[in-house]
């Protein structure tokens, strides 16, 4: 709700007349590394008992990462050195995978999740010149993130005893997001600039499950380090 309220305030600021304010629009391409950390099932998988060399249901990794890419657009207004911008970015699928030994059922359990993320952000930043054609920029933003997830819960087959068991689930979750960014841009024409921006972005919390006939719920924090190339009209 706070993110939506902030975006509503931004819309009113962008729409309001202001002396010396200039409009800006951009198309953007994103690439980066998404990180899923603090992965846990909070005791919903396995018994937690030690059986041989394994603990039943203990996740092999608490942190994993994958490459991510996407595209988006932004529109905003400049007030002298200050920029207010509304930005939408869609990101292609990120793989969030988890594995745990489950010796009580003589199997390995996998939870494979594909995450498709989109963000609607309010960004505020400041810029300044360096050199004849370059501008630096730095700022921060907040808004909303939507994570669309498709998960497969798999209990691997036991030869001669039982077949593989698989359950699927799809979810869409919306939560708050925020980012910090810094970058540079260069004039490439009378009204055009080419920008390069790095940002750290928090993409909310991930949750996969529960599954049909299985109470497992997998959770993780979701963030990314991104490089963003933008073609800017101003």
FIVOGU-486647 format. One record per residue (C-alpha): residue number from 1; residue in three letters; chain; x, y, z. Coordinates in pm, 1 decimal. Last residue first. Layout:
# residues N
r nr: NUM&rest: ALA&kette: A&u: X&v: Y&w: Z
...
***
This chain:
# residues 234
r nr: 234&rest: UNK&kette: A&u: 1512.5&v: 1463.0&w: -2320.3
r nr: 233&rest: UNK&kette: A&u: 1514.2&v: 1128.9&w: -2499.5
r nr: 232&rest: UNK&kette: A&u: 1710.5&v: 852.5&w: -2329.1
r nr: 231&rest: UNK&kette: A&u: 1842.8&v: 524.0&w: -2468.0
r nr: 230&rest: UNK&kette: A&u: 1915.4&v: 316.0&w: -2160.3
r nr: 229&rest: UNK&kette: A&u: 2161.1&v: 39.8&w: -2066.2
r nr: 228&rest: UNK&kette: A&u: 2107.8&v: -114.9&w: -1723.0
r nr: 227&rest: UNK&kette: A&u: 2356.1&v: -321.1&w: -1524.6
r nr: 226&rest: UNK&kette: A&u: 2204.3&v: -514.2&w: -1237.3
r nr: 225&rest: UNK&kette: A&u: 2291.0&v: -663.1&w: -899.2
r nr: 224&rest: UNK&kette: A&u: 1984.3&v: -852.1&w: -778.1
r nr: 223&rest: UNK&kette: A&u: 1773.2&v: -932.9&w: -473.0
r nr: 222&rest: UNK&kette: A&u: 1534.6&v: -1204.7&w: -355.2
r nr: 221&rest: UNK&kette: A&u: 1499.8&v: -1329.4&w: 3.3
r nr: 220&rest: UNK&kette: A&u: 1398.1&v: -1691.7&w: 32.3
r nr: 219&rest: UNK&kette: A&u: 1111.6&v: -1920.6&w: 132.0
r nr: 218&rest: UNK&kette: A&u: 1016.1&v: -2284.0&w: 58.0
r nr: 217&rest: UNK&kette: A&u: 680.9&v: -2413.1&w: 182.1
r nr: 216&rest: UNK&kette: A&u: 641.3&v: -2793.2&w: 206.9
r nr: 215&rest: UNK&kette: A&u: 297.1&v: -2921.1&w: 311.1
r nr: 214&rest: UNK&kette: A&u: 289.3&v: -3204.2&w: 49.7
r nr: 213&rest: UNK&kette: A&u: -32.0&v: -3368.7&w: -74.6
r nr: 212&rest: UNK&kette: A&u: -65.4&v: -3100.9&w: -347.1
r nr: 211&rest: UNK&kette: A&u: 208.8&v: -2846.8&w: -287.9
r nr: 210&rest: UNK&kette: A&u: 257.5&v: -2572.5&w: -30.6
r nr: 209&rest: UNK&kette: A&u: 437.0&v: -2406.6&w: -195.1
r nr: 208&rest: UNK&kette: A&u: 700.0&v: -2159.9&w: -319.5
r nr: 207&rest: UNK&kette: A&u: 762.7&v: -1827.1&w: -143.6
r nr: 206&rest: UNK&kette: A&u: 995.2&v: -1551.0&w: -259.5
r nr: 205&rest: UNK&kette: A&u: 1042.7&v: -1227.3&w: -65.4
r nr: 204&rest: UNK&kette: A&u: 1103.4&v: -877.8&w: -200.1
r nr: 203&rest: UNK&kette: A&u: 1299.4&v: -773.5&w: -507.2
r nr: 202&rest: UNK&kette: A&u: 1575.2&v: -568.8&w: -341.9
r nr: 201&rest: UNK&kette: A&u: 1768.1&v: -386.1&w: -613.2
r nr: 200&rest: UNK&kette: A&u: 2135.3&v: -292.4&w: -633.9
r nr: 199&rest: UNK&kette: A&u: 2194.3&v: -73.6&w: -932.6
r nr: 198&rest: UNK&kette: A&u: 2445.9&v: 3.1&w: -1202.3
r nr: 197&rest: UNK&kette: A&u: 2349.8&v: 248.7&w: -1477.3
r nr: 196&rest: UNK&kette: A&u: 2474.3&v: 312.8&w: -1830.8
r nr: 195&rest: UNK&kette: A&u: 2305.9&v: 589.2&w: -2031.1
r nr: 194&rest: UNK&kette: A&u: 2298.8&v: 692.7&w: -2397.9
r nr: 193&rest: UNK&kette: A&u: 2156.3&v: 1041.9&w: -2451.1
r nr: 192&rest: UNK&kette: A&u: 1932.3&v: 1191.5&w: -2718.1
r nr: 191&rest: UNK&kette: A&u: 1791.3&v: 1538.0&w: -2786.8
r nr: 190&rest: UNK&kette: A&u: 2070.9&v: 1704.5&w: -2990.2
r nr: 189&rest: UNK&kette: A&u: 2253.3&v: 1380.7&w: -3049.3
r nr: 188&rest: UNK&kette: A&u: 2461.0&v: 1114.8&w: -2875.3
r nr: 187&rest: UNK&kette: A&u: 2495.7&v: 1292.3&w: -2538.4
r nr: 186&rest: UNK&kette: A&u: 2657.4&v: 1074.1&w: -2275.7
r nr: 185&rest: UNK&kette: A&u: 2523.2&v: 911.6&w: -1960.1
r nr: 184&rest: UNK&kette: A&u: 2675.7&v: 788.6&w: -1635.5
r nr: 183&rest: UNK&kette: A&u: 2566.3&v: 567.8&w: -1348.5
r nr: 182&rest: UNK&kette: A&u: 2463.2&v: 513.4&w: -989.8
r nr: 181&rest: UNK&kette: A&u: 2170.9&v: 324.6&w: -837.9
r nr: 180&rest: UNK&kette: A&u: 2006.0&v: 217.7&w: -513.2
r nr: 179&rest: UNK&kette: A&u: 1686.9&v: 10.5&w: -521.7
r nr: 178&rest: UNK&kette: A&u: 1362.6&v: -70.1&w: -340.4
r nr: 177&rest: UNK&kette: A&u: 1082.9&v: -327.6&w: -353.9
r nr: 176&rest: UNK&kette: A&u: 751.0&v: -385.4&w: -176.6
r nr: 175&rest: UNK&kette: A&u: 544.0&v: -699.3&w: -236.1
r nr: 174&rest: UNK&kette: A&u: 335.0&v: -878.8&w: -498.0
r nr: 173&rest: UNK&kette: A&u: 311.4&v: -1259.6&w: -524.5
r nr: 172&rest: UNK&kette: A&u: 197.3&v: -1470.0&w: -819.6
r nr: 171&rest: UNK&kette: A&u: 185.9&v: -1845.4&w: -774.9
r nr: 170&rest: UNK&kette: A&u: 197.0&v: -2163.7&w: -983.4
r nr: 169&rest: UNK&kette: A&u: 221.3&v: -2515.0&w: -837.4
r nr: 168&rest: UNK&kette: A&u: 335.6&v: -2854.3&w: -959.1
r nr: 167&rest: UNK&kette: A&u: 370.6&v: -3194.0&w: -787.9
r nr: 166&rest: UNK&kette: A&u: 603.6&v: -3476.9&w: -891.9
r nr: 165&rest: UNK&kette: A&u: 656.2&v: -3827.7&w: -756.9
r nr: 164&rest: UNK&kette: A&u: 916.0&v: -4052.3&w: -918.5
r nr: 163&rest: UNK&kette: A&u: 827.6&v: -4419.7&w: -913.7
r nr: 162&rest: UNK&kette: A&u: 859.7&v: -4654.2&w: -616.7
r nr: 161&rest: UNK&kette: A&u: 1047.0&v: -4970.5&w: -510.8
r nr: 160&rest: UNK&kette: A&u: 1254.2&v: -5122.1&w: -790.9
r nr: 159&rest: UNK&kette: A&u: 1475.6&v: -4817.7&w: -827.0
r nr: 158&rest: UNK&kette: A&u: 1371.9&v: -4537.0&w: -593.1
r nr: 157&rest: UNK&kette: A&u: 1239.5&v: -4247.6&w: -799.9
r nr: 156&rest: UNK&kette: A&u: 1318.2&v: -3887.4&w: -707.8
r nr: 155&rest: UNK&kette: A&u: 1072.7&v: -3686.5&w: -503.0
r nr: 154&rest: UNK&kette: A&u: 1003.6&v: -3376.0&w: -712.8
r nr: 153&rest: UNK&kette: A&u: 828.9&v: -3046.8&w: -626.4
r nr: 152&rest: UNK&kette: A&u: 801.8&v: -2836.8&w: -942.7
r nr: 151&rest: UNK&kette: A&u: 737.9&v: -2462.8&w: -907.3
r nr: 150&rest: UNK&kette: A&u: 608.5&v: -2190.8&w: -1142.5
r nr: 149&rest: UNK&kette: A&u: 651.5&v: -1842.0&w: -1002.1
r nr: 148&rest: UNK&kette: A&u: 534.8&v: -1492.4&w: -1096.9
r nr: 147&rest: UNK&kette: A&u: 708.9&v: -1232.2&w: -880.4
r nr: 146&rest: UNK&kette: A&u: 549.8&v: -886.6&w: -877.9
r nr: 145&rest: UNK&kette: A&u: 753.9&v: -600.6&w: -734.4
r nr: 144&rest: UNK&kette: A&u: 629.7&v: -266.4&w: -600.2
r nr: 143&rest: UNK&kette: A&u: 792.6&v: 71.7&w: -545.2
r nr: 142&rest: UNK&kette: A&u: 1101.0&v: 240.1&w: -408.8
r nr: 141&rest: UNK&kette: A&u: 1390.1&v: 433.3&w: -557.9
r nr: 140&rest: UNK&kette: A&u: 1740.5&v: 562.7&w: -502.5
r nr: 139&rest: UNK&kette: A&u: 1984.8&v: 804.7&w: -655.3
r nr: 138&rest: UNK&kette: A&u: 2307.1&v: 870.4&w: -840.0
r nr: 137&rest: UNK&kette: A&u: 2389.6&v: 1033.3&w: -1173.8
r nr: 136&rest: UNK&kette: A&u: 2697.9&v: 1140.7&w: -1370.6
r nr: 135&rest: UNK&kette: A&u: 2666.4&v: 1341.5&w: -1692.4
r nr: 134&rest: UNK&kette: A&u: 2899.0&v: 1336.7&w: -1992.1
r nr: 133&rest: UNK&kette: A&u: 2931.2&v: 1552.2&w: -2304.6
r nr: 132&rest: UNK&kette: A&u: 3186.2&v: 1824.9&w: -2230.3
r nr: 131&rest: UNK&kette: A&u: 3347.6&v: 1665.2&w: -1927.3
r nr: 130&rest: UNK&kette: A&u: 3174.6&v: 1598.7&w: -1600.3
r nr: 129&rest: UNK&kette: A&u: 2822.2&v: 1725.2&w: -1562.0
r nr: 128&rest: UNK&kette: A&u: 2582.5&v: 1667.1&w: -1272.4
r nr: 127&rest: UNK&kette: A&u: 2299.7&v: 1436.7&w: -1177.7
r nr: 126&rest: UNK&kette: A&u: 2060.8&v: 1384.9&w: -887.9
r nr: 125&rest: UNK&kette: A&u: 1815.1&v: 1103.4&w: -837.8
r nr: 124&rest: UNK&kette: A&u: 1462.7&v: 997.5&w: -750.4
r nr: 123&rest: UNK&kette: A&u: 1315.3&v: 669.9&w: -870.7
r nr: 122&rest: UNK&kette: A&u: 954.9&v: 552.9&w: -830.0
r nr: 121&rest: UNK&kette: A&u: 941.9&v: 188.2&w: -928.2
r nr: 120&rest: UNK&kette: A&u: 714.5&v: -61.2&w: -1097.5
r nr: 119&rest: UNK&kette: A&u: 889.3&v: -397.7&w: -1101.3
r nr: 118&rest: UNK&kette: A&u: 842.9&v: -722.4&w: -1294.4
r nr: 117&rest: UNK&kette: A&u: 981.7&v: -1065.4&w: -1207.6
r nr: 116&rest: UNK&kette: A&u: 953.9&v: -1409.5&w: -1365.1
r nr: 115&rest: UNK&kette: A&u: 1067.1&v: -1683.2&w: -1126.3
r nr: 114&rest: UNK&kette: A&u: 1111.7&v: -2046.7&w: -1233.3
r nr: 113&rest: UNK&kette: A&u: 1111.7&v: -2282.3&w: -935.8
r nr: 112&rest: UNK&kette: A&u: 1271.6&v: -2626.1&w: -890.6
r nr: 111&rest: UNK&kette: A&u: 1211.9&v: -2802.5&w: -558.4
r nr: 110&rest: UNK&kette: A&u: 1412.2&v: -3123.6&w: -540.4
r nr: 109&rest: UNK&kette: A&u: 1383.2&v: -3415.4&w: -297.7
r nr: 108&rest: UNK&kette: A&u: 1636.9&v: -3699.6&w: -293.4
r nr: 107&rest: UNK&kette: A&u: 1490.1&v: -4033.5&w: -198.3
r nr: 106&rest: UNK&kette: A&u: 1484.2&v: -4316.2&w: 54.5
r nr: 105&rest: UNK&kette: A&u: 1155.9&v: -4197.0&w: 208.9
r nr: 104&rest: UNK&kette: A&u: 1313.0&v: -4142.5&w: 551.9
r nr: 103&rest: UNK&kette: A&u: 1637.8&v: -4065.7&w: 362.9
r nr: 102&rest: UNK&kette: A&u: 1514.5&v: -3722.8&w: 247.7
r nr: 101&rest: UNK&kette: A&u: 1823.4&v: -3552.4&w: 103.7
r nr: 100&rest: UNK&kette: A&u: 1752.0&v: -3187.9&w: 13.6
r nr: 99&rest: UNK&kette: A&u: 1779.9&v: -2987.0&w: -308.3
r nr: 98&rest: UNK&kette: A&u: 1673.0&v: -2630.6&w: -392.1
r nr: 97&rest: UNK&kette: A&u: 1649.3&v: -2443.1&w: -722.0
r nr: 96&rest: UNK&kette: A&u: 1555.1&v: -2082.6&w: -798.5
r nr: 95&rest: UNK&kette: A&u: 1591.8&v: -2030.2&w: -1176.2
r nr: 94&rest: UNK&kette: A&u: 1530.7&v: -1673.4&w: -1299.7
r nr: 93&rest: UNK&kette: A&u: 1291.0&v: -1617.8&w: -1589.7
r nr: 92&rest: UNK&kette: A&u: 1301.6&v: -1296.7&w: -1790.2
r nr: 91&rest: UNK&kette: A&u: 1277.4&v: -959.7&w: -1617.5
r nr: 90&rest: UNK&kette: A&u: 1015.7&v: -689.9&w: -1681.3
r nr: 89&rest: UNK&kette: A&u: 1101.8&v: -331.0&w: -1589.1
r nr: 88&rest: UNK&kette: A&u: 864.9&v: -35.3&w: -1531.2
r nr: 87&rest: UNK&kette: A&u: 997.8&v: 305.5&w: -1429.0
r nr: 86&rest: UNK&kette: A&u: 841.9&v: 628.6&w: -1300.5
r nr: 85&rest: UNK&kette: A&u: 1108.7&v: 896.5&w: -1276.8
r nr: 84&rest: UNK&kette: A&u: 1185.4&v: 1207.3&w: -1072.3
r nr: 83&rest: UNK&kette: A&u: 1514.3&v: 1372.9&w: -1166.7
r nr: 82&rest: UNK&kette: A&u: 1709.2&v: 1652.0&w: -998.2
r nr: 81&rest: UNK&kette: A&u: 1991.1&v: 1863.9&w: -1149.0
r nr: 80&rest: UNK&kette: A&u: 1746.2&v: 2134.5&w: -1266.7
r nr: 79&rest: UNK&kette: A&u: 1401.6&v: 1986.0&w: -1215.6
r nr: 78&rest: UNK&kette: A&u: 1400.3&v: 1693.5&w: -1458.5
r nr: 77&rest: UNK&kette: A&u: 1081.7&v: 1507.4&w: -1529.3
r nr: 76&rest: UNK&kette: A&u: 1008.2&v: 1139.1&w: -1573.3
r nr: 75&rest: UNK&kette: A&u: 921.4&v: 847.1&w: -1797.2
r nr: 74&rest: UNK&kette: A&u: 1078.5&v: 504.2&w: -1786.1
r nr: 73&rest: UNK&kette: A&u: 1082.8&v: 189.6&w: -1995.5
r nr: 72&rest: UNK&kette: A&u: 1165.3&v: -176.7&w: -1957.3
r nr: 71&rest: UNK&kette: A&u: 1361.0&v: -478.9&w: -2068.5
r nr: 70&rest: UNK&kette: A&u: 1494.0&v: -795.5&w: -1909.9
r nr: 69&rest: UNK&kette: A&u: 1784.0&v: -1018.0&w: -1818.3
r nr: 68&rest: UNK&kette: A&u: 1875.7&v: -1241.2&w: -1523.6
r nr: 67&rest: UNK&kette: A&u: 2168.0&v: -1465.7&w: -1440.7
r nr: 66&rest: UNK&kette: A&u: 2128.3&v: -1705.3&w: -1149.1
r nr: 65&rest: UNK&kette: A&u: 2208.0&v: -1721.6&w: -780.0
r nr: 64&rest: UNK&kette: A&u: 2186.9&v: -1959.0&w: -485.2
r nr: 63&rest: UNK&kette: A&u: 2194.4&v: -1933.3&w: -108.1
r nr: 62&rest: UNK&kette: A&u: 2093.6&v: -2170.0&w: 171.0
r nr: 61&rest: UNK&kette: A&u: 2235.1&v: -2472.6&w: -12.1
r nr: 60&rest: UNK&kette: A&u: 2211.3&v: -2849.2&w: 47.6
r nr: 59&rest: UNK&kette: A&u: 1880.6&v: -2811.1&w: 231.5
r nr: 58&rest: UNK&kette: A&u: 1831.6&v: -3040.0&w: 532.0
r nr: 57&rest: UNK&kette: A&u: 1520.0&v: -3256.2&w: 486.8
r nr: 56&rest: UNK&kette: A&u: 1646.0&v: -3563.2&w: 676.0
r nr: 55&rest: UNK&kette: A&u: 1991.8&v: -3488.1&w: 809.7
r nr: 54&rest: UNK&kette: A&u: 2242.5&v: -3695.3&w: 616.8
r nr: 53&rest: UNK&kette: A&u: 2546.7&v: -3911.3&w: 692.2
r nr: 52&rest: UNK&kette: A&u: 2346.7&v: -4201.5&w: 837.5
r nr: 51&rest: UNK&kette: A&u: 2004.0&v: -4071.9&w: 932.5
r nr: 50&rest: UNK&kette: A&u: 2013.4&v: -3749.9&w: 1134.3
r nr: 49&rest: UNK&kette: A&u: 1660.7&v: -3635.3&w: 1215.4
r nr: 48&rest: UNK&kette: A&u: 1514.0&v: -3309.1&w: 1081.1
r nr: 47&rest: UNK&kette: A&u: 1190.4&v: -3490.8&w: 995.0
r nr: 46&rest: UNK&kette: A&u: 1162.0&v: -3399.0&w: 630.0
r nr: 45&rest: UNK&kette: A&u: 1035.9&v: -3080.8&w: 467.8
r nr: 44&rest: UNK&kette: A&u: 810.2&v: -2831.5&w: 652.1
r nr: 43&rest: UNK&kette: A&u: 1073.7&v: -2750.8&w: 914.3
r nr: 42&rest: UNK&kette: A&u: 1105.5&v: -2382.8&w: 832.8
r nr: 41&rest: UNK&kette: A&u: 1152.2&v: -2443.5&w: 457.8
r nr: 40&rest: UNK&kette: A&u: 1452.5&v: -2214.1&w: 431.9
r nr: 39&rest: UNK&kette: A&u: 1657.7&v: -2019.5&w: 177.1
r nr: 38&rest: UNK&kette: A&u: 1831.9&v: -1723.9&w: 342.1
r nr: 37&rest: UNK&kette: A&u: 1943.0&v: -1602.9&w: 0.6
r nr: 36&rest: UNK&kette: A&u: 1816.8&v: -1597.7&w: -359.6
r nr: 35&rest: UNK&kette: A&u: 2051.9&v: -1380.9&w: -566.6
r nr: 34&rest: UNK&kette: A&u: 1982.0&v: -1244.3&w: -916.0
r nr: 33&rest: UNK&kette: A&u: 2283.2&v: -1149.6&w: -1129.3
r nr: 32&rest: UNK&kette: A&u: 2253.3&v: -889.5&w: -1397.4
r nr: 31&rest: UNK&kette: A&u: 2126.8&v: -767.5&w: -1731.9
r nr: 30&rest: UNK&kette: A&u: 1870.5&v: -497.0&w: -1809.6
r nr: 29&rest: UNK&kette: A&u: 1773.4&v: -313.0&w: -2130.1
r nr: 28&rest: UNK&kette: A&u: 1599.6&v: 23.5&w: -2112.9
r nr: 27&rest: UNK&kette: A&u: 1380.9&v: 259.9&w: -2314.9
r nr: 26&rest: UNK&kette: A&u: 1379.1&v: 617.1&w: -2188.9
r nr: 25&rest: UNK&kette: A&u: 1161.8&v: 927.5&w: -2155.7
r nr: 24&rest: UNK&kette: A&u: 1241.8&v: 1272.6&w: -2014.3
r nr: 23&rest: UNK&kette: A&u: 1026.0&v: 1579.6&w: -1959.8
r nr: 22&rest: UNK&kette: A&u: 1180.2&v: 1911.9&w: -1860.9
r nr: 21&rest: UNK&kette: A&u: 1095.1&v: 2127.5&w: -1557.7
r nr: 20&rest: UNK&kette: A&u: 1198.4&v: 2496.6&w: -1561.2
r nr: 19&rest: UNK&kette: A&u: 862.1&v: 2617.4&w: -1434.8
r nr: 18&rest: UNK&kette: A&u: 641.7&v: 2339.6&w: -1306.2
r nr: 17&rest: UNK&kette: A&u: 300.3&v: 2216.2&w: -1418.8
r nr: 16&rest: UNK&kette: A&u: 174.5&v: 1915.6&w: -1223.2
r nr: 15&rest: UNK&kette: A&u: 145.1&v: 1582.3&w: -1404.3
r nr: 14&rest: UNK&kette: A&u: 482.0&v: 1446.2&w: -1289.8
r nr: 13&rest: UNK&kette: A&u: 416.8&v: 1550.1&w: -931.0
r nr: 12&rest: UNK&kette: A&u: 66.5&v: 1394.8&w: -932.8
r nr: 11&rest: UNK&kette: A&u: 199.6&v: 1070.3&w: -1078.1
r nr: 10&rest: UNK&kette: A&u: 477.8&v: 1063.4&w: -818.9
r nr: 9&rest: UNK&kette: A&u: 226.2&v: 1097.4&w: -535.1
r nr: 8&rest: UNK&kette: A&u: 29.7&v: 803.1&w: -678.4
r nr: 7&rest: UNK&kette: A&u: 351.6&v: 601.2&w: -701.1
r nr: 6&rest: UNK&kette: A&u: 421.8&v: 671.9&w: -335.0
r nr: 5&rest: UNK&kette: A&u: 70.2&v: 560.5&w: -240.7
r nr: 4&rest: UNK&kette: A&u: 114.0&v: 238.8&w: -437.9
r nr: 3&rest: UNK&kette: A&u: 443.2&v: 167.9&w: -260.2
r nr: 2&rest: UNK&kette: A&u: 283.9&v: 241.8&w: 77.6
r nr: 1&rest: UNK&kette: A&u: 0.0&v: 0.0&w: 0.0
***
